[in-house]
Amino acid sequence: MPDFSTEIDIEPWEYISACSNREVDELINTLIEDGHLDKFNGKVVSKGDASLMSEEWDEALAKIRNSKHLLSIDDENVIINIANKLV
């Protein structure tokens, strides 16, 4: 019997756009479990669910997390000291 394979070429944004909120949450959780994303505050919050202050806070933390290479040693120490106070 012949063996056929099918290949579908879609862009990641096309797949994400077709997903429901539940499916996007499931995808994010899978990416976290597989080590492709860091877990952030134990929960992913969609933009519509977060307050303005919460969104600003999350954006500030994301800037710090994604720009570590731009921080001075003093800046890093300040952030580490703040984190150590909370543990």
C-alpha positions as semicolon CSV with decimal commas, in nm:
position;residue;x (nm);y (nm);z (nm)
1;M;0,000;0,000;0,000
2;P;0,137;0,347;-0,082
3;D;0,249;0,574;0,201
4;F;0,154;0,942;0,180
5;S;0,255;1,228;0,403
6;T;0,106;1,571;0,424
7;E;0,293;1,887;0,510
8;I;0,117;2,207;0,607
9;D;0,318;2,528;0,608
10;I;0,167;2,787;0,843
11;E;0,321;3,077;1,028
12;P;0,315;3,072;1,409
13;W;0,092;3,381;1,420
14;E;-0,161;3,205;1,196
15;Y;-0,182;2,915;1,440
16;I;-0,207;3,142;1,746
17;S;-0,476;3,357;1,582
18;A;-0,690;3,048;1,529
19;C;-0,662;2,937;1,894
20;S;-0,913;3,012;2,169
21;N;-0,794;3,176;2,492
22;R;-0,797;2,833;2,660
23;E;-0,582;2,688;2,382
24;V;-0,336;2,979;2,402
25;D;-0,309;2,928;2,781
26;E;-0,248;2,556;2,720
27;L;0,021;2,638;2,462
28;I;0,192;2,879;2,703
29;N;0,184;2,620;2,981
30;T;0,334;2,362;2,745
31;L;0,610;2,607;2,646
32;I;0,684;2,668;3,015
33;E;0,688;2,295;3,093
34;D;0,920;2,227;2,797
35;G;1,158;2,502;2,911
36;H;1,098;2,742;2,622
37;L;0,947;3,011;2,848
38;D;1,010;3,114;3,207
39;K;0,720;3,091;3,447
40;F;0,621;3,440;3,558
41;N;0,442;3,482;3,894
42;G;0,303;3,132;3,851
43;K;0,025;3,254;3,624
44;V;-0,014;3,402;3,280
45;V;-0,255;3,696;3,278
46;S;-0,414;3,808;2,954
47;K;-0,404;4,180;2,879
48;G;-0,781;4,220;2,919
49;D;-0,774;4,074;3,271
50;A;-0,497;4,293;3,412
51;S;-0,543;4,638;3,561
52;L;-0,346;4,931;3,419
53;M;-0,109;4,928;3,719
54;S;-0,061;4,555;3,683
55;E;0,014;4,592;3,311
56;E;0,268;4,868;3,382
57;W;0,427;4,651;3,651
58;D;0,446;4,350;3,417
59;E;0,595;4,564;3,139
60;A;0,858;4,706;3,376
61;L;0,955;4,359;3,495
62;A;0,970;4,232;3,137
63;K;1,203;4,520;3,044
64;I;1,433;4,430;3,333
65;R;1,421;4,059;3,252
66;N;1,490;4,112;2,881
67;S;1,758;4,381;2,923
68;K;1,980;4,234;3,193
69;H;2,281;4,278;2,967
70;L;2,225;4,656;2,975
71;L;2,222;4,686;3,354
72;S;2,522;4,794;3,556
73;I;2,652;4,575;3,839
74;D;2,506;4,828;4,085
75;D;2,163;4,805;3,918
76;E;2,176;4,425;3,932
77;N;2,271;4,435;4,301
78;V;1,980;4,668;4,382
79;I;1,737;4,431;4,209
80;I;1,889;4,126;4,381
81;N;1,868;4,300;4,720
82;I;1,500;4,381;4,664
83;A;1,433;4,021;4,561
84;N;1,616;3,886;4,865
85;K;1,393;4,096;5,094
86;L;1,088;3,922;4,954
87;V;1,200;3,563;5,002
